[in-house]
Amino acid sequence: MRIAYFTSNRTTMPAEPSQIAASSTVTINIIKELSKRHKITLYAAKGSHIVNVNIEDLHLDPFHIDSSIADNDWITKAVIAMKQIYIGELFRHASEYDIIHLQTEPIYLAMPYVSLIKTPVLFTAHNMYHDFEKTIFSFYDKKIYISALSNAQAKRYPLTYEIPVIYNGIEVEEFPYEEKGGNYFLFLGRLTKDKGIDIFLELAINNPKFQFYIAGKGSNEFEQKAQAAAQKYSHIKYFGMVPRATSQWFDLLSKAKALIMPINYEDSCPLVPLEAMACGTPVIGYALGALPEQVVDNETGYLICNTKQANCKYIIEQTGIDGLTQAINRIDSLPNKDYLRFRRNARARIEDFFYVKKMAKNYERLYLRIIKEHSLS
């Protein structure tokens, strides 16, 4: 197959280690596998390079502004406009490809134009669906091909057909498995309210008998709050942005007692819990979005559940921050043999369900199905 991709032009692909670019990481993981047997073209910012992949950079440098942590509406508009440049050029050359796979956000940027080309287009969103987007998705019902990253994401779309679900996958062998773990609880990623950094800080401040580590970047507000907490409380450490896939980054992930995911939104299929579990680190988080599909309650971590939710065993009896507090106390008090079992289970979970080769093979099958269906339409 001749397959074209576009996800982001905010960073090069791969992104610099100092950048947070989860959706781009997923795209690269797909491409690296499929380029072994298919002809791949990636539309990406200048400076991008992936072995055996043709890069179309349009002679444009990365548009470094990150709208997910910006508070200026015009920044968001400019980010969208830059993405549309790439989409426009990709569609102009659509006849050169058998299928196009778009994972950019907002995912519906290119939907108005799919009827203008003969090449089928697959849309995969990495962000949550919002109720106010219902009119948009309903309008394109049965007019587009779309896939989801989790069952939680798929069931929220107001579409009348079954949406294929393909979990994000990671290169498990790249992540060092740490058998014993460490003595601190970790927050890693974007320092935003959606990701729950404010909840993590409250949890840390209220539990001085434990160590809490924070690594990542976000708005000035939350970076300053994290730094202030670390300066005031000796049991809290703030590392700032730790470059991805460096020895320090792997150490933080693999040597934590547990990763804390106090998200307050329906995250579609976050990478950080997968990366943590690949290192053997259990995950504690709210049972929102894809987390109940990623974390096996009381086997690879603990889920804090507000209602009767699937995959929750209700080991944690409290909700909210009280539930997080109960979870960190419970995991800290586990007999060593039980804790080590959690770590082995976590690694096995990723190998079985979130391995990059499995993800790539599932997309390959979906591409072939779409191409066949599209040729008959």
N, C-alpha and C positions, 0 to 999 in steps of 0.2 A: 504493500500500500504506500501511496504518497500522502503523508499526513502533515498538516500545518497546525501550529499552535500559537496562541498568544495568551499571555496571562498578565504581565505587568512590564512597564518600562520605568518604574520608579528606581530600580536597581539594575545592575548587570545581572546576568544569569550565568553561573551562580552569583548570588549576592555577595558583597563583601562581608566578612565575618562580623563586622560591627552593625550590620543591618538586620532587622527582623523582617523576614519575607517567607512566611510559611507556605502560602499558595504557590509561590515560585519554586520552593523546594519540592513540593509535590509534583509539579509539572516536570521538573528536571528528573525526578525519580522515574516517572513514566517514560520520558524520552530516552534516558540512558538504557533502559531495558529494551524498548521497542526499536531503537536505532540499530540493534544487532541484526534485525531481520526486515526492517522497513526503511524507506527513504523519508527522513524527517527534516522539516523546515520549521525553524523557530523565529518568530518575530519578537525582537528584544532590543534593548538599548545597546548603544555602541560600547564595545568592551566585553560583550558576552562571548563565551566560548564553551562549547561542549563537543567532545570528541565525536566524530562521525555525524555531526548535525550541521546543516546549512543554516547560517544565521543571517536574517534580513534585519539590519539595524537602522535602515533609512537615514543613516548618517546623523542620528540624533543621540545626544548624550543622555544618560539617565536623568529623569525628572525627579530629583531626590526628595521633593516635598512629600511627606507622609500624611495624607488627609485623615488617617485614622486617629492621629493624635493632634491634629490641627484644630483650631477653633475659629477659623475664618472661612466663611461660606465661599468666597471667591477662590480660595485655594482649592476647595473641592471641585468647583467648576473648571478650573484650569487643569486639574488632574484628569477629569473626564475628557476634556478636549484633547489632551495629549494622547489618551488611549484611543480616541476615535481616529486620530491620524494613522495609527497602526492598523486598526480594524479596517479603515478605508482602503489602505494599500493592500492588505491581505485579501480583501474581497475583490479588489481589482484584478488580482492574479488567481482568483478562485479556481479557474479552469485547469490550473496546473496541479491541483490536488484531488485526491479521491475523497478526502474528508477533512473538515476543519474542526478543531477542538478549542473552544474558548473557555477560559477560566477566570476572566477578568471581572472586576466589580465596578459598578453594578452589573450583574450578569445580563441584563436585558438591553445593554447598549446597542448590540448588533441585531437584535431580534427583528426590527422593522425591515431589515435588508435581506433576510434569508430568502425571501421569495423572488429576489432579483437575480439570484445566481442559481446555477444548476447543481453545485456541489453541496452535499449535506453538511450541516453544522450541528455539532453537539455542544450544548451549554452545560457547564458544571459550576455551580455557585459555591464559594467557600464561606460565605457569610450567611447569617440567619435570614429567614423570610420574615417580613413585617406585614402585619394585617393591612396596612394602608397601601400595599403593593398589589392587593388582590385584583383590582381592575386590570392592571398590566398583564399579570400572568393569565388571568381568565381570557383576555383578548387573544392571547397566543396559544390557548389550549388547542392541542392537536395540530398546531401549525409548526411546532418546533420539536426538536429532540433535546431532552434534558435528562441529566442523571444527578443523583444525590450522593452525598458522602456518608449518610447514615439514615437509618429508618426514621429517626426522630425528625430529621430535616425533610425527608420525602413526604411524610404524612401531613406536613403543614401546608404544602403547596395546594392551591385551589384548582387542581387539574383533574380531569375525568379519566385518566388512564394511569396504569401502574408505572411508577417511576423506578427505573433500575437503580440499585444502590451498590456503590463500589467504595469500600472504605479506603481512606488514605493509607499508604504503605511506606515503610522506611527501610533503609538498608541495615537490617538488624546486626549484621556482622561488623558494622562500623562502630557499634556501641559496646564499650567494655562492660562486661558483666561483673558487678561487685557483689560477692557473696554475702558479706557481713553488713555493709551499710555503715552509717555514722550516727551522730547524736543530735543532728539539727533538722529542723523543718524548713523546707525550701519553697520560695515563690520565685518563679522564673518566667520572664516574658514581658509583655507590655504592661506598664504601670498605668492602668486605666480603671475606671470604675466598673466597666463591664467585666473585666478580668478579676475584680474583687480585691485590688490592692488595699483599698480602705478597710475592708473586712479583715484582711491578713494582718494589717498593722494593729487593729484593735485586738485581734487574737493574740498577737505577739506581746503587746503591752500588758495584757491581762494574765499572761502565763510566764512570769519571770523565771520559773524553775527550768524552762526549756530554752534551747538556742534556736533563733530564727534567722535565716539568711534570705536576703532579697537581691536578685540580679535581674537587670532589664532596664528599659528606658520608657519614658512616657512624657506626659505634659510636664511643664515646669512645676505645676502645683503638686503633683504626686511625687516627682523626683525630690522636691524640697521636703515634703512630708516624710519620705523614707529616710532621707539624709538626717533630718532633725531627730527622728526616732532613734536612729543608730547613734547619734551623738549623745542623746539623753539616757539611753538604756544600754547597759553593757551586754545584755543577752541578745541584742539585735545587731546584725551586721548588714550593711548596704554596700554592694560591690559595684553599683552602676551597671553599665552595659558590658557584659562579658562576651567577647567575640565568640561566635558560634563555632563548634567543632574544634576548639582549642583544648589543650590539656586542662586548663582551668575550668572550662565549660563542662567537659566530661567529668572532672572531679566533683564539681558541684552537684551534677545530676546523680552520679553513681554512688556518692558517699553520704547522701542525705538519708535520714531516718524515713522520711516520706516527703513527697511533693504535695503541696496544698493547692487545690483548685477551687477557690471560693467564688466561682463565676456566678453572675446573676442574670444570665441570658442563655438562650438556646444555641450554644456553640455547635456548629455543624459536625466537625470532626477534628478537634484540636490536635496538633502534633506533639506539644510538650508532654502530655501524659503518656503518649506512645513512646517517646524518647526516654522518659524516666523509667518506664516499665522495662524497656529493652535493656537498661542498665541494672535491672533488678529492684528498682526503687518503687515501693508501693505508692498508691495515689489516694489521697483523701479529698473529697470534693462534694459539692452539691449535685444531686441527681437531676441535672438539667441537660438538655440537648443530647449529645452523643455519649456523654460520660457513662451512663448506665450500659451502653453497648461496648464501651472500651474497658471499664473497670468491673471486675467481678466482685461483688460485695462480699466481704469477709474471706476473700481468697487472694485478691491482688491489691486490696486496699479497702477503704470504707466509703460508702455512699450515704450522704445525709439526705433523707427523703422527707418531703413535706406531706405527701399523700401516698396512697397505695400505688406505687409505681412498679413497673416490670423490672426484674433483676435486683430488686432491693430485698434483702433478708431481714431488715430492721434490727440489725445488731446495735445500731446507734438509736437511742430512744428519744433524743432531743432533736430539735430543728434549729436552723439559723446558726448563730455563732456558738450557742450552747452545744449544738451538735458537733461542731468542729472541735470544741474544747473536749468533749467526751471522746471524740475519735483519737485525738493526739494522746490523751491519757491512756486510752485502751491499747493503742499500738505500742506505746512506750512500756506498758506493763505486760505485754505478751511474753510468755516463756521463749527463750532464745530459739528453741527448735521450731516453734510456731511462726516466729518472725522470719526465720530463714526460709520456711516453707512459703511464706508470702512472697519473698524475693524470687524464689525459683518459679513460683506460679506466674509472677509478673513477666519474667523473661519468656516463659513458654507461651503465654497469652499472645505476645507480639509475634513470636515465630509462627504460631498457628493461624492467626487471623489478620495481622497487619504487616505482612512481609511484602516488600516492594515487588518481588517477582509475581506474587499472587495478584496484586493490584494491577500490574501491567498486563497480565494475561487476561484479566477480566475486562479491561478497557479494549484490548485487542478483539476479543469476542464481540463486544458491544459495537465497535466500529464496523466490523464485518456485517453484523446484523442490520445496522443502520444503512450502510451502503446498499445492501440487497433490498431492503424495504423501500428506500428512496428511488431506486431504479424502477420499481414497479408502480410508483405513485404517479 
